[in-house]
Structure formats: C-alpha cells, structure tokens
Amino acid sequence: MDRQADIEALEKLAMRMDALVRIPGTNLRLGLDTILGIVPGIGDTAALLPAGYIIGKAHQHGAPRSLLVRMAGNVGIDWAIGTIPLIGDIFDFGWKANLRNVALLKAHLAKIDATEKRAALSEQNDPTRLPDLP
C-alpha cells in the first residue's frame, strides 16, 4: 500500500468534490458535492460515496476510531444540512467535508511519522544499545 500515492489520490478526489472550479472574479470554489446537492435528496446521498471512500482509505492507513468518527461526523453534518433546500446548498459551498477529512488524515499521518522518527533517533542514540553486527 503506497501511502503517499493514496494521499495524493485522496487530495485529488477531495478537490473534485469540494473545490473543482473557481467562481470567476472571486476566490470562492465549488465542487461536485455542491453541484450534486442541487438535485434534491439524490444528489447529497450520491456525494456520500466518495466521502465514504476517503474514510475507508483512512481506516486502511490505520486512522484511530476517534479520527474515523470525527471524519464521519463531518460527512454526516454535510449530508444532513445539505438535504435542506437552499440552506443546504449554501452550507455545502462552505463546509467542504472531503477537504477537511483529507486534511485530518494527513495531520494524523504526519504526527505518526514524527513520532516514529523521534523513536528511531532515540533508539539510535541510546548509549545502552549494543552495536549492530555485520
């Protein structure tokens, strides 16, 4: 499992879902999630598939249950409010659950990497450690 390739693919998916196009003359972006949300009921539900895929990949990469619950909460809020006509469309435009979830996963993985690096350095500098044999 190539973690870096997965993260890059998840970032691309999240961008398509949450920030595919920029509204001309602004810094505002909208994605397929917002566009799908215009279709009452079906659109917001269809947008759950890529969101679920992102959460599934986070699980594959060892995200703890607390992080998965937080990510599911982001998607749940997006879906629940997104189903409300007009208000949901405006909310979808700003909430961007997929980008949030990929950012959460990246932060978690970065923290794990930093912890593993510190542990490796600590072990390497341990004065009680026996030298490696050839």
N, C-alpha and C positions, 0 to 999 in steps of 0.2 A: 504494500500500500504506500504510494508515494504521497506523503503528506503535503508537500509544497504544491504539487500539481493539483491535488484535491482542493486546497485552499484557493488557488488561482481560479479553478473552475467554479467554486462556490461564489467567489467575488464577482465573476462574470455573470453568473445566474442572478445574484442579488441585484447587480446593476441593471440587468434587463428587467427585472421585476419591479424595481423601485426607482430607477433613475435613468431610464433608457434615452429619453430625449429632453433637451433643454427648451424651455419656453423662450422663444426669441425675445431679446431685449431685457431678459431677467436672468438671475442665477437659479431660478426655480427649475426643478427637473421632475418629470413624472415617468412612471414605468408601466409595464403591462398590468401590474396589480391595480393601479388606478384606472387604467383603461378597461380592464375586465370588470372592475367594480361598477361600471356604468350599467352593465347588464344586471338587472335586479335578481338577487338570490343566487343565480347560477355563477355569475362572474366571481363573486367573493369566495364561493365554495371552490371553484376551479383553481383559484390562486392558492388554495391550501396545499395542492400537490407539490409545487416547487418548495414551499415553505417547509413541508414535511420532509422533503428530500434533504434540505440543509440540516434539519435537526437529526435526521438519520445518519448523515455523514459525521456530525458532531459526536454522536454516540459511538460510531465506528472508531473515531480517533480518541476515545477514552474520556470524553467530557463527563464530569460527575453528574449525578442525578439532579443536584441543585441547579446546575447550569442548564441542563435539559428542561427542567421545569420553568426556569426563567425564560428560556427561548420559546417554549410552548405558550407561556403567558403572553409574550409579545405577539405571537401569531393569533392567539385567542382574542386578544384585545382588538387586533387588526380586523379579524373576521367579524366579531360581534358588533363593533361600531360601524364597520364597513357595510353591514347589511342595512343600516338605516339610510333610507333615500336622502340624497343631497348631503346631509351631515356626514354620512359615511364616506362619500366621495371626497369631500374636503379633508376629512381626517386621514384617509388613505394617502392623500397627497403629501401629508406632513409626517406621518408615523414611520413609514419605511422599515417595517419589521424585519425584512430579509437582510437589509444592510446592518441593522442593529445586531441581528443574530450572528452574522459572519464576523462582525467586529468583536462580539463577546467570545466567540470561538478562538479567534486569533489572539486575543488578550490572554485567554486561558492557556493556549499552547505556548505562547511566549513566556508566561510565568513558569510553566513546566520546564521549558528549555533552560531558563535562567537557573532554576533550582538544580537541574541535572548538571549544568556547568559548574556551579558552586560546589556540588558534591564531588565531582570529578577532580576539581582543583584541590579541594580539601584532602581527598584521599591521596592525591599525588604528592602533596606537601606534608603528609603525615610522617613525623620522624620515627614512629614505631613500625612503619611499613617495611616489610622485607623487600629487597630489590627483586625485580623480575629476572627469572632465569632464562637463558637463551634457549 
